[in-house]
Amino acid sequence: MSELAAEPAGIEAPEGRGHRLLKVGAALVAVAIVVALLDIAGVDVGGWFSDLWDQIKDLKARTIVAGVTLQSLQTALAGLSYYGILRAAYPGEVRIAPIVTAYAVGVAMNGFLPANIGTFVTLMMFVAIIPSATVGGAFAAYLVQKIFFTIAGTFVYLYLFLSVPGSFNENLGGGIKEHPVSAIVILVGGALLVVMLGRIFWRQVKKLWDQAKQGGVILTRPTEYLTRAFLPSFLSWLCKLGVIAVFLAGFAIPVTFESVMWVTGSGSLANVVSVTPGAAGVTQATNALALDTCCDVSTNTAVAYSTAQQLIITAWNVLLATALVVLVFGWTGGKLIVGDAYGDAKERAADMKEQRKEKREAKRAEKRLRESGGEAAEAEAAEPGSSP
């Protein structure tokens, strides 16, 4: 799948063309086998794809145009926030077009690559195009930008918790008079849970803030941070909500603040738990559950909406990244910069995975050591003649 992401964005992956074509062919054969097995099991895969294509074709042109326009604005504004952060850290060395292009490439790749490797590609491109930039500085910029999106995610999750349909009306409702003690316990328990969630997420925000200050010079200038980093990120997030609203309307799904929040939260959850490229499959499942919960939308309609939106937006992200790479860096320069960044990103991702594995093993070894020490102490205490 990584090679599929590389080609559309004008990237020449480090591997040879013959080897890449062989891997693509193997992936296509695997897909064909899965489809055949599903057909044997009685699942009408062909009919489902046909229905999906019919629904996409039935979408009005203005829906698709509005969706991809908002998506382009979302990418540009998020890239602009990176520009503000990096401009403060490396004055005189940063231009807006290359930064936005680097971010657009990462967004496009994340639609195809697992484990958000596209984000690593963006950071490696920052290092390549900014003379004084280091990997640590680029990662600090990532942490600074993540502060807003951590706050936004916290808001969405808290909203979902507080807006579970009927959670207060059905559980309390007219039962307050009949069961006053239970009602008080529920209210107090719910309030404590909200406070606990808020404190957990706030600690995460403070942790990001402290880490980012190592290279995020903009954090020492509150006004500049709010106008050049926080505000563009906020506007980018609003554009993301707009994309969801446009496609919901295109499938005649009620567009309300609640439905948009539920889709946003479920999509975020899918990205956290999924290891598939672009969280494909998991996103559709979580979106369907969310829309059924908040709006009583049928599973078929919800899955069709989610799949169509993901296909259209992913395709547009790749086209946008390709155009920007060619316009800003040129075909040859773009292939070289993005190809090198892609290779470095895979190495960084592999190193981080290995480091996490080593930390887990170290924790297990420490736990076993403590347990074995405790068992030895108990055995020594149990021996005859041992001191009390």
C-alpha positions in Angstrom: 0.0 0.0 0.0 2.9 2.4 0.6 3.8 2.3 -3.1 0.3 3.1 -4.0 0.6 6.2 -1.9 3.9 7.1 -3.4 2.9 7.0 -7.1 0.0 9.5 -7.1 2.0 12.1 -5.2 4.8 12.0 -7.7 7.1 10.0 -5.4 9.7 7.6 -6.6 10.0 5.1 -3.8 13.5 3.8 -3.0 12.6 0.3 -4.3 12.9 -0.7 -8.0 9.9 -0.3 -10.3 9.7 -4.0 -11.0 9.6 -4.9 -7.3 7.0 -2.3 -6.7 4.8 -3.5 -9.6 5.1 -7.1 -8.2 3.9 -6.0 -4.8 1.0 -4.0 -6.3 0.1 -7.1 -8.4 0.2 -9.3 -5.3 -2.1 -6.9 -3.4 -4.6 -6.9 -6.3 -4.6 -10.7 -6.3 -5.2 -10.8 -2.6 -8.2 -8.4 -3.0 -9.6 -10.6 -5.8 -9.2 -13.7 -3.6 -11.0 -12.0 -0.6 -13.8 -10.9 -2.9 -14.2 -14.4 -4.3 -14.3 -15.9 -0.9 -17.0 -13.4 0.2 -19.0 -14.3 -2.9 -18.8 -18.0 -2.1 -20.0 -17.2 1.5 -23.0 -15.5 0.0 -21.9 -11.9 0.4 -22.9 -9.8 -2.7 -19.7 -7.7 -2.8 -20.2 -6.8 -6.5 -23.8 -5.6 -5.8 -22.6 -3.5 -2.8 -19.9 -1.8 -4.9 -22.5 -1.2 -7.6 -24.9 0.3 -5.2 -22.1 2.5 -3.7 -21.1 3.7 -7.2 -24.7 4.5 -8.0 -25.0 6.6 -4.8 -21.7 8.4 -5.5 -22.9 9.2 -9.0 -26.2 10.4 -7.6 -24.4 13.0 -5.4 -24.9 16.4 -6.8 -21.8 18.1 -8.3 -22.2 21.0 -6.0 -21.9 18.6 -3.0 -18.6 17.2 -4.2 -17.3 20.6 -5.2 -18.2 22.0 -1.8 -16.7 19.0 0.0 -13.3 19.1 -1.8 -13.2 22.9 -1.5 -13.6 22.7 2.3 -11.1 19.9 2.4 -8.6 22.1 0.5 -9.1 24.9 3.0 -8.7 22.5 5.9 -5.3 21.3 4.5 -4.2 24.9 3.7 -5.1 26.3 7.1 -3.5 23.4 9.0 -0.4 23.9 6.8 -0.6 27.7 7.6 -0.5 26.9 11.3 2.7 24.9 10.8 4.1 27.8 8.9 3.5 30.2 11.8 5.1 27.8 14.2 8.2 27.1 12.1 8.5 30.7 11.0 8.9 31.7 14.7 11.5 28.9 15.3 13.5 29.5 12.1 13.1 33.2 11.1 14.0 34.1 7.6 14.3 30.4 6.5 10.6 29.4 6.0 8.3 30.0 3.0 4.6 29.3 3.2 4.2 27.3 -0.1 6.7 24.5 0.7 5.3 24.1 4.3 1.7 23.8 3.1 2.9 21.4 0.3 4.8 19.2 2.9 1.7 19.1 5.0 -0.5 18.2 2.0 1.8 15.3 1.1 1.5 13.9 4.6 -2.3 14.2 4.5 -2.4 12.4 1.2 -0.1 9.6 2.4 -2.1 9.1 5.6 -5.0 8.1 3.4 -3.0 5.1 2.1 -0.3 4.3 4.6 -0.8 2.6 8.0 0.4 4.0 11.3 0.2 7.7 10.1 3.6 7.4 8.4 2.4 10.4 6.3 2.9 12.6 9.4 6.5 11.4 9.6 7.0 12.3 5.9 5.8 15.8 6.6 8.2 16.3 9.4 11.1 14.9 7.4 10.2 17.2 4.6 10.4 20.1 7.0 13.9 19.1 7.9 14.8 18.9 4.2 13.4 22.3 3.1 14.4 24.4 6.2 18.2 24.8 6.4 18.5 25.0 10.2 15.7 22.6 11.0 16.4 19.4 13.0 14.2 16.4 13.6 13.7 17.5 17.2 12.6 21.0 16.0 10.2 19.5 13.5 8.8 17.2 16.1 8.4 20.2 18.5 6.4 22.0 15.8 4.2 18.9 15.6 3.6 19.0 19.3 2.8 22.7 19.3 0.2 22.2 16.6 -1.2 19.2 18.4 -2.1 21.3 21.4 -5.2 22.7 19.8 -6.4 19.4 18.3 -6.0 17.7 21.7 -8.3 20.4 23.2 -10.7 20.0 20.3 -10.7 16.2 20.7 -11.3 16.6 24.5 -14.3 18.8 23.7 -15.8 16.3 21.3 -15.4 13.4 23.6 -16.9 15.2 26.5 -19.8 16.3 24.4 -20.4 12.8 23.3 -20.4 11.6 26.9 -22.8 14.3 28.0 -25.2 13.9 25.0 -25.8 10.2 25.1 -29.4 10.1 24.0 -31.7 10.0 27.0 -28.9 9.5 29.5 -30.3 12.0 31.9 -34.0 12.0 30.9 -34.4 8.2 30.9 -32.2 7.5 33.9 -33.6 10.3 36.0 -36.6 11.9 34.4 -39.6 11.4 36.6 -37.7 9.0 38.8 -36.0 11.8 40.8 -38.9 12.0 43.3 -39.2 8.2 43.5 -35.5 7.6 44.0 -33.8 10.8 45.3 -30.8 9.0 46.7 -30.1 7.2 43.5 -30.5 10.4 41.5 -28.0 12.2 43.7 -25.5 9.4 43.4 -25.9 9.4 39.6 -25.5 13.1 39.3 -22.5 13.3 41.7 -20.9 10.2 40.0 -21.4 11.8 36.5 -19.9 15.1 37.7 -16.9 13.3 39.2 -16.4 11.3 35.9 -16.5 14.6 33.9 -13.9 16.2 36.2 -11.7 13.1 36.0 -11.8 13.1 32.2 -11.1 16.8 32.1 -8.1 16.4 34.4 -6.7 13.5 32.4 -7.0 15.4 29.1 -5.6 18.6 30.7 -2.5 16.7 31.9 -2.0 15.5 28.4 -2.3 19.1 27.1 0.2 20.3 29.7 2.6 17.5 28.8 2.4 18.4 25.1 3.0 22.0 26.0 6.1 21.2 28.1 7.6 19.0 25.4 6.9 21.5 22.7 8.6 24.3 24.5 11.9 22.6 23.8 11.7 23.7 20.2 8.4 25.6 19.9 9.6 29.2 20.3 6.2 30.5 19.4 4.8 29.3 22.7 6.9 32.1 24.4 4.9 34.6 22.4 1.2 34.1 23.4 -0.3 36.6 20.9 1.7 35.2 18.0 0.8 31.6 19.0 -2.9 32.4 19.1 -3.0 34.3 15.8 -0.5 32.3 13.7 -1.0 28.7 15.1 -4.1 28.3 17.3 -6.5 30.4 15.0 -5.5 28.6 11.7 -5.8 25.3 13.5 -9.3 26.2 14.8 -10.4 27.4 11.3 -9.0 24.1 9.8 -11.0 22.1 12.3 -14.2 24.1 11.4 -13.6 23.2 7.7 -13.3 19.5 8.7 -16.7 19.8 10.4 -18.0 21.5 7.2 -16.8 18.6 5.0 -18.7 16.1 7.2 -21.9 18.3 7.1 -21.7 18.6 3.3 -21.5 14.9 2.7 -24.1 14.1 5.4 -26.5 16.4 3.5 -25.6 14.8 0.2 -26.9 11.5 1.6 -30.0 13.1 3.1 -28.7 12.4 6.7 -29.9 15.1 9.2 -27.2 17.8 9.5 -27.2 18.9 13.1 -24.5 19.8 15.6 -25.1 16.5 17.3 -24.7 14.4 14.1 -21.6 16.2 13.1 -20.0 15.8 16.5 -20.9 12.1 16.6 -19.3 11.5 13.2 -16.3 13.5 14.2 -15.8 11.6 17.5 -16.3 8.2 15.9 -13.8 9.0 13.2 -11.3 10.2 15.7 -11.8 7.0 17.7 -11.3 4.9 14.5 -8.0 6.6 13.8 -6.8 5.8 17.3 -7.6 2.1 17.3 -7.1 1.2 13.6 -3.9 -0.1 12.0 -5.4 -0.1 8.5 -4.4 2.6 6.0 -6.7 5.6 6.5 -8.5 3.6 9.2 -10.5 2.1 6.3 -13.2 -0.3 7.5 -13.0 0.8 11.1 -14.1 4.3 10.2 -17.2 3.0 8.4 -18.1 0.7 11.4 -17.8 3.5 14.0 -19.6 6.1 11.8 -22.5 3.7 11.3 -22.8 3.0 15.0 -22.6 6.8 15.8 -25.2 7.7 13.2 -27.5 4.9 14.4 -27.1 6.1 18.0 -27.7 9.8 17.4 -29.9 10.0 14.4 -31.4 6.5 13.8 -29.7 6.3 10.4 -29.8 2.9 8.7 -26.5 1.0 8.6 -26.5 0.8 4.8 -27.0 4.6 4.4 -24.3 5.4 7.1 -21.7 3.0 5.5 -22.5 4.4 2.0 -22.0 8.0 3.3 -18.8 7.2 5.2 -17.3 5.2 2.3 -18.1 7.8 -0.3 -16.7 10.6 1.8 -13.5 8.7 2.5 -13.0 7.7 -1.2 -13.7 11.2 -2.6 -11.7 13.1 0.0 -8.7 10.6 -0.2 -8.6 10.9 -4.0 -8.8 14.7 -3.8 -6.0 14.8 -1.2 -3.8 12.8 -3.5 -4.6 15.1 -6.5 -4.0 18.2 -4.4 -0.7 16.9 -3.1 0.5 16.0 -6.6 -0.4 19.4 -8.0 1.3 21.3 -5.1 4.5 19.1 -5.3 4.8 19.8 -9.0 4.1 23.5 -8.7 6.3 24.2 -5.7 9.2 21.8 -6.2 9.0 20.7 -9.8 8.5 17.1 -10.9 12.2 16.0 -10.4 12.8 18.0 -7.2 9.5 16.8 -5.8 10.3 13.2 -6.4 13.7 13.6 -4.7 12.5 15.5 -1.7 9.4 13.4 -1.0 11.2 10.1 -1.8 14.0 10.9 0.6 11.5 12.0 3.3 9.5 8.8 2.8 12.5 6.6 3.3 13.5 8.6 6.4 10.0 8.4 7.7 9.9 4.6 7.5 13.1 4.4 9.4 11.9 6.8 12.1 8.6 4.9 12.4 10.5 1.6 12.7 12.8 3.1 15.3 9.9 4.4 17.4 8.2 1.0 17.2 11.4 -0.7 18.4 11.8 1.8 21.2 8.2 1.2 22.4 8.8 -2.6 22.2 12.0 -2.2 24.3 10.2 -0.1 26.9 7.4 -2.7 27.2 10.0 -5.5 27.6 11.9 -3.5 30.2 8.6 -2.9 32.2 7.8 -6.6 32.0 11.3 -7.5 33.2 11.1 -5.1 36.1 7.7 -6.4 37.1 9.0 -10.0 37.0 12.0 -8.9 39.1 9.8 -7.3 41.7 7.5 -10.4 41.8 10.5 -12.8 42.1 11.9 -10.6 44.9 8.6 -10.7 46.8 8.4 -14.5 46.4 12.0 -14.9 47.7 11.2 -12.7 50.7 8.1 -14.7 51.5 10.1 -18.0 51.2 12.8 -16.6 53.5 10.3 -15.6 56.1 8.7 -19.0 56.0 11.9 -20.8 56.7 12.3 -22.3 60.2 14.3 -20.1 62.6 13.8 -17.0 60.5 13.5 -13.8 62.5 9.9 -12.5 62.9 
